[in-house]
Amino acid sequence: MMKDFDMTKLKVILTAALIFAAAGTAIAGFTDVKPSRPGELGIEALLDGIYGGDFSGSGGDIDAHITYTGSGDSAGITATRIQDFLDRDGTPDPINLLTGTATDVDQFWTDGIANATARAVYAGYTQQFGYRQNGGDYTKWFDVTSTSTFDFLNVQSPGSHTFSPTWEWARWGNNPDEPWFSGPNTDGLDHMITYLITGAYGAETTTWLLFFSDLYDPTGDYEPDFNDLVVEIQATVIPAPGAVLLGSVGIVVVGWLKRRKTL
């Protein structure tokens, strides 16, 4: 009787484990990243240049590992790749700009105030960074200027921007003369991969590193190395209306007390 019970319990546990494993791998899609062209930098070397130190990768494709861990000047910094697509039919849920994780998909985004900084370019074409909100038209955020075809940069957005409710990241240049989005594109290809960066800044800031491929090859011989434009996104919490009101009241009260003191 005990043996029958144990076997039944074991079957239940194994079945549950299989269901859980299947659910956990339901959205596990990564776009292939090709080796960088001769003389160009790949993902790992770009991380070294942006954050300093020496990064080493593990898991996934050798040209775009799932995880990169920093050492030396970048000790404590980790870059974790975000999934690019669903491996089943359907539209992926938006990834939360503040609380997104590696189990999310990087096509659509939601919730947050963001600042952007272009950190590197490796392209002869012009580069422009922007977004598309709620399936509308492309909106330019800022131009990415560089003195050479390859450069580590610190080109910052003109202030922060509040995004609502959903949007896609995008880049535009002079080849082709149309934007490439983090979501679906007219050529049917993925032109952006994403890494979640932890340990580089304070705990209140969520940091993402976006890697774009700007080429479009109508022959179908598309070999994206995703080093043409690299943009760092830093997200902060949108203050609740009550918190904003409370802060305003506090300023008024402090001003009134100071005025009273001088009377």
Helices and strands as residue ranges (DSSP letters): H 2-24, H 43-51, E 54-61, E 64-71, G 72-74, E 78-81, E 95-96, E 109-122, E 127-133, E 138-144, E 150-156, E 161-172, E 180-181, E 192-198, E 206-212, E 229-236, H 241-262
